[in-house]
């Protein structure tokens, strides 16, 4: 006689199944620990994976991790800026308002006495005049020259690498080396410039020509980098736009002034701002070649700051000159932004 048996249905195990059952340990918080990682019971697989990810990353959300990475990348440049830009600027501002001895120690608060003293000096007026002249001549000449060279070199030809290398050559020459080269070129006795023009001028020795010869040097030094920027911008103009203009019968000057220059206006604006700052900061040729002479005809604000601070240890005067140069440069930059609002086109 067969024994009548009845199968009792087994109750489904409501506990979530784990990949490795022997590695599960109950903990006091009511969760599980899988291979050393805590798991919260009763959660879906996606939720548990997200929980595991947060625990694995130290409990940080994706946004927090992203912000942490951004902060890690920005930390070096921020530290550099604080130590070598903002702190020196604040130090200079404080020194310009105080009486400072030759050791750089602040003696007392002077207010605007330093500024009144500096504005009353004739050498400061000459330095201010020379700095403005350099800026007003250097910036437009450099812009016109480098844009013209970039327009000539926009179309690639067989000899493009040759003249592109020649145009960018000033980038490979340091200011000190360029000063010595130009001093030899414009020498009244050995220079080939006098021999070529049949003159006997002392270009750096005359009050009438020394400043403008320094401007020629600064323009030459700035050609290489600006040429690269304009050439890249011109070659970045979509080809179909230029072809459409040619098919419509647009001439060379129409294409340049109506299409190409407006489309690289953002690059022009950038070069104009940077060249303005560099022109106001001109001091290399004065330090190496002319020493501010003859008769202070080449003294600029930066050279006056250099000679006052490092030459005579008059740190208060040097600080005032630095602040004046900063205010002027900042003012020129603000004027440039007026042009940017009306004329700059961003693709």
C-alpha positions in Angstrom: 0.0 0.0 0.0 1.4 3.2 -1.1 1.7 5.9 1.5 -0.4 8.9 0.7 1.9 11.9 0.8 1.1 15.5 0.2 3.6 18.0 -0.8 3.6 21.2 1.2 4.5 24.2 -0.9 7.6 25.9 0.3 7.4 29.5 1.2 9.3 31.7 -1.0 12.4 33.1 0.5 11.8 36.8 0.7 15.4 37.6 1.4 17.3 39.1 -1.5 19.6 36.5 -3.1 23.3 37.4 -3.1 25.9 36.3 -5.5 28.2 34.8 -2.9 26.1 33.4 0.0 29.0 32.3 2.2 30.5 35.9 2.2 27.4 37.4 3.8 27.7 38.6 7.4 24.8 40.1 9.4 25.8 43.4 11.0 24.3 45.3 13.8 22.7 47.9 11.6 20.3 45.5 10.0 22.2 45.3 6.7 24.6 42.8 5.1 28.2 42.9 4.2 29.2 41.3 0.9 33.0 40.8 0.6 33.6 43.5 3.2 31.0 45.9 1.6 27.8 46.9 3.3 24.5 46.2 1.6 21.1 47.5 2.5 18.4 44.8 2.4 15.2 45.2 0.5 16.7 47.4 -2.2 16.6 46.9 -6.0 19.7 45.9 -7.8 20.2 49.4 -9.3 19.8 51.1 -5.9 22.2 48.6 -4.3 24.8 49.3 -7.0 24.5 53.0 -6.5 24.8 52.5 -2.7 27.9 50.4 -3.3 29.3 53.1 -5.6 28.8 55.8 -3.0 30.4 53.7 -0.3 33.3 52.8 -2.6 33.9 56.5 -3.4 33.9 57.5 0.3 30.2 58.5 0.4 30.6 61.4 -2.1 27.9 62.2 -4.7 28.8 62.6 -8.4 28.6 66.4 -8.2 30.8 66.5 -5.1 33.4 64.3 -6.8 33.2 66.5 -9.9 33.7 69.7 -7.8 36.6 68.0 -6.0 38.3 67.2 -9.3 37.8 70.8 -10.5 39.3 72.2 -7.2 42.3 69.8 -7.5 43.0 71.0 -11.0 42.6 74.7 -10.1 44.5 74.6 -6.9 48.1 74.9 -8.4 47.3 78.0 -10.5 45.3 79.6 -7.7 48.2 79.2 -5.3 50.5 80.6 -7.9 48.3 83.6 -8.5 47.9 84.3 -4.8 51.6 84.1 -4.1 53.0 85.9 -7.2 50.1 88.1 -8.5 47.6 89.2 -5.8 49.9 89.3 -2.8 52.5 91.5 -4.7 49.7 93.7 -5.9 48.4 94.3 -2.4 51.9 94.8 -1.1 52.5 97.4 -3.8 49.2 99.2 -3.0 50.1 99.4 0.7 53.6 100.6 -0.1 52.3 103.4 -2.3 50.3 104.7 0.6 53.1 104.5 3.2 56.5 105.8 3.9 59.0 102.9 3.3 62.7 102.9 4.1 65.5 101.4 2.0 65.0 98.0 3.7 61.4 97.8 2.5 60.0 98.3 6.0 56.9 100.5 6.4 57.5 103.5 8.7 54.2 105.3 8.7 51.0 105.8 6.7 51.5 108.6 4.2 48.2 108.7 2.4 48.4 110.5 -1.0 51.7 112.3 -0.2 53.7 109.9 -2.3 51.3 110.4 -5.3 51.6 114.2 -5.0 55.3 114.0 -4.8 55.6 111.7 -7.9 53.1 113.8 -10.0 55.2 116.9 -9.4 58.4 115.3 -10.8 59.5 116.2 -14.3 61.0 112.7 -14.9 57.7 111.1 -14.1 55.9 113.3 -16.6 58.4 112.3 -19.3 58.1 108.6 -18.4 54.3 108.9 -18.6 54.5 110.6 -21.9 56.9 108.1 -23.4 54.8 105.1 -22.2 51.7 106.6 -23.8 53.5 107.3 -27.1 54.9 103.7 -27.2 51.4 102.3 -26.7 49.7 104.6 -29.2 52.3 103.7 -31.9 53.1 100.1 -31.1 49.6 98.7 -30.9 48.1 99.8 -34.3 51.3 99.2 -36.2 51.7 95.7 -34.8 48.0 95.0 -35.6 48.2 96.2 -39.2 51.5 94.5 -39.9 50.6 91.1 -38.4 47.2 91.0 -40.1 48.7 91.9 -43.4 51.3 89.1 -43.1 48.6 86.7 -42.0 46.5 87.6 -45.1 49.5 87.0 -47.3 50.2 83.6 -45.7 46.6 82.4 -45.4 46.6 80.3 -48.6 49.0 77.3 -48.3 51.7 77.2 -51.0 54.9 75.2 -51.5 57.0 77.9 -49.8 54.6 78.4 -47.0 56.8 76.7 -44.4 59.7 79.0 -45.4 58.0 82.4 -45.0 55.9 81.2 -42.0 59.1 80.4 -40.2 60.6 83.8 -41.1 57.5 85.6 -39.8 57.5 83.6 -36.5 61.3 83.9 -36.0 61.1 86.7 -33.4 59.4 84.2 -31.0 62.6 82.3 -30.8 64.7 85.3 -29.8 64.8 86.6 -26.2 64.5 90.3 -25.4 68.1 90.6 -24.3 69.4 88.9 -27.4 67.1 91.1 -29.6 68.4 94.2 -27.9 72.0 93.4 -28.6 71.2 92.5 -32.2 69.4 95.9 -32.7 72.1 97.8 -30.9 74.6 96.3 -33.4 72.3 96.9 -36.4 71.7 100.6 -35.5 75.3 101.3 -34.4 76.5 104.7 -35.8 79.9 103.1 -36.8 79.4 99.4 -37.4 75.7 99.1 -38.1 74.4 98.1 -41.5 71.3 100.3 -41.2 73.5 103.5 -41.6 75.5 101.8 -44.3 72.3 100.9 -46.2 70.7 104.4 -46.0 74.0 106.2 -46.3 73.5 108.1 -43.0 75.6 108.6 -39.9 72.9 108.6 -37.2 73.3 107.5 -33.7 69.9 105.8 -33.5 70.0 105.0 -29.8 72.2 107.9 -28.9 70.0 110.7 -30.2 67.1 112.1 -28.2 65.2 112.5 -31.5 65.4 108.9 -32.6 66.1 106.7 -29.5 62.5 106.3 -28.5 61.3 105.4 -32.0 64.1 103.0 -32.5 63.0 101.2 -29.3 59.5 101.1 -30.7 60.8 99.4 -33.9 62.4 96.8 -31.6 59.2 96.2 -29.6 57.1 95.9 -32.8 59.5 93.3 -34.3 59.4 91.3 -31.0 55.6 91.1 -31.1 55.2 90.1 -34.8 55.8 86.4 -34.4 53.1 85.4 -31.9 50.5 87.8 -33.2 51.1 86.5 -36.7 50.4 82.9 -35.6 47.1 84.0 -33.9 45.8 85.8 -37.0 46.9 83.1 -39.4 45.1 80.4 -37.3 42.0 82.6 -37.1 41.9 83.3 -40.9 42.4 79.7 -41.7 39.6 78.8 -39.4 37.0 80.7 -41.5 34.8 78.2 -43.2 35.9 77.7 -46.8 32.3 77.7 -48.2 31.8 81.3 -47.0 34.9 82.6 -48.9 33.9 80.5 -52.0 30.3 82.0 -51.9 31.8 85.5 -51.7 34.0 84.9 -54.7 31.0 83.5 -56.7 29.0 86.6 -55.8 31.8 88.7 -57.3 33.3 90.1 -54.1 36.7 91.6 -54.6 39.8 91.2 -52.5 39.2 94.3 -50.3 35.5 93.5 -49.9 36.3 90.0 -48.7 38.9 91.3 -46.3 36.9 94.1 -44.7 33.4 92.7 -45.0 34.0 89.0 -44.2 37.5 88.1 -43.0 38.2 90.9 -40.5 34.7 90.8 -38.9 35.0 87.0 -38.5 38.3 87.3 -36.7 37.3 90.3 -34.7 37.5 88.3 -31.4 41.2 87.6 -32.2 41.8 91.2 -33.0 40.3 92.2 -29.7 42.4 89.8 -27.8 45.6 90.9 -29.5 44.8 94.5 -29.0 44.3 94.1 -25.3 47.5 92.0 -24.8 49.6 94.4 -26.9 48.3 97.3 -24.9 49.4 95.7 -21.7 52.8 94.7 -23.1 53.4 98.2 -24.6 52.6 99.9 -21.2 55.0 97.4 -19.6 57.9 98.1 -22.0 61.2 98.3 -20.2 63.6 95.8 -21.8 65.3 98.0 -24.4 65.6 100.8 -21.9 67.3 98.6 -19.3 69.6 96.9 -21.7 70.4 99.6 -24.4 69.6 103.2 -23.4 69.3 103.2 -19.5 66.5 105.6 -20.0 68.6 108.1 -21.9 69.7 110.1 -23.6 68.3 112.9 -21.3 65.5 110.6 -20.2 64.1 110.5 -23.7 63.4 106.8 -23.4 62.4 106.6 -19.8 59.1 104.7 -19.4 57.0 104.1 -16.3 58.4 100.5 -16.0 61.9 101.7 -16.3 61.3 104.4 -13.7 59.9 101.8 -11.4 62.9 99.6 -12.0 65.5 102.3 -11.5 63.7 103.7 -8.4 63.1 100.4 -6.7 66.3 98.5 -7.6 68.6 101.4 -8.2 67.9 103.8 -5.3 65.8 101.6 -3.1 63.0 104.1 -3.1 60.2 101.6 -2.8 57.5 104.1 -2.1 58.2 105.9 -5.4 58.4 102.6 -7.3 55.1 101.5 -5.8 53.4 104.7 -6.9 54.7 104.4 -10.4 53.5 100.8 -10.5 50.0 101.8 -9.4 49.8 104.6 -12.1 50.9 102.1 -14.8 48.2 99.7 -13.6 45.5 102.3 -13.6 46.4 103.4 -17.1 46.6 99.9 -18.5 43.3 99.0 -16.9 41.8 102.2 -18.4 43.0 101.2 -21.9 41.6 97.8 -21.4 38.2 99.2 -20.5 38.2 101.3 -23.6 39.0 98.2 -25.6 35.9 96.5 -24.1 33.8 99.4 -25.6 35.0 98.3 -29.0 34.3 94.6 -28.0 30.6 95.3 -27.4 30.0 96.9 -30.7 32.4 95.3 -33.2 33.4 91.9 -31.9 31.7 88.9 -33.6 31.9 85.5 -31.8 31.2 82.4 -34.0 
